[in-house]
Amino acid sequence: MAIILESANGGITKTKLLTRANLTNGQLRQYLDVLITKKLVVQLADEEKRHLAYRTTEKGIRYLSIYSTLKSIAVFQQ
């Protein structure tokens, strides 16, 4: 999820997100459903809803900050 949030910071298309996160379409959809429901990511669409993009929200950026802190603590203690 952190990779998706980091990649979507500033906005990213679904195709680029699939590549960066190295996930299948089904896996990405499941993660995005959770992230959108929790308001960590927002889905953007053109008028015809043919082109989708995703952007990390402020809440998602705060989540990433906390995740990064916890990750550094875990690595430090090993």
C-alpha positions in Angstrom: 0.0 0.0 0.0 2.9 2.4 0.7 4.2 1.9 -2.8 0.8 2.9 -4.2 0.5 5.9 -1.9 4.1 7.1 -2.8 3.5 6.5 -6.5 0.1 8.3 -6.5 1.5 11.4 -4.7 0.9 14.1 -7.2 -1.2 11.9 -9.4 -0.6 8.9 -11.6 -2.5 6.9 -14.2 -3.7 3.4 -13.5 -1.3 2.0 -16.2 1.7 3.6 -14.6 0.6 2.6 -11.2 0.3 -1.0 -12.2 3.9 -0.9 -13.5 5.4 1.0 -10.5 3.6 -1.2 -7.9 4.3 -4.4 -9.9 0.8 -5.7 -9.3 -1.8 -7.4 -11.4 -5.0 -5.5 -12.3 -7.0 -7.5 -9.8 -4.5 -6.9 -7.0 -4.3 -3.2 -7.7 -8.1 -2.9 -7.8 -8.3 -4.5 -4.3 -5.7 -2.2 -2.8 -7.3 0.8 -4.4 -10.7 -0.1 -3.1 -9.4 -0.1 0.4 -7.3 3.1 -0.1 -10.3 5.0 -1.6 -12.7 3.8 1.1 -10.3 4.9 3.8 -9.8 8.2 1.9 -6.1 7.8 1.5 -6.4 8.0 -2.3 -8.8 9.8 -4.5 -9.9 8.6 -8.0 -9.8 11.2 -10.8 -11.6 10.7 -14.1 -12.3 12.7 -17.3 -15.8 13.6 -18.3 -16.5 10.3 -20.0 -14.8 8.3 -17.2 -12.6 6.6 -19.8 -9.2 7.7 -18.3 -8.7 7.2 -14.6 -6.0 8.6 -12.4 -5.3 8.4 -8.7 -3.8 10.9 -6.3 -2.7 10.5 -2.7 -4.8 12.7 -0.3 -3.5 14.7 2.6 -4.6 11.8 4.9 -2.6 9.4 2.7 0.5 11.6 3.0 0.1 11.6 6.8 -0.2 7.8 6.7 3.0 7.6 4.7 4.8 9.8 7.2 3.8 7.6 10.1 4.6 4.4 8.1 8.1 5.8 7.3 8.7 6.5 11.0 7.6 3.1 12.1 9.6 1.4 9.4 12.8 3.3 10.4 12.2 2.3 14.0 11.8 -1.4 13.1 15.0 -1.3 11.0 16.9 0.5 13.7 16.1 -2.1 16.3 17.2 -5.1 14.3 
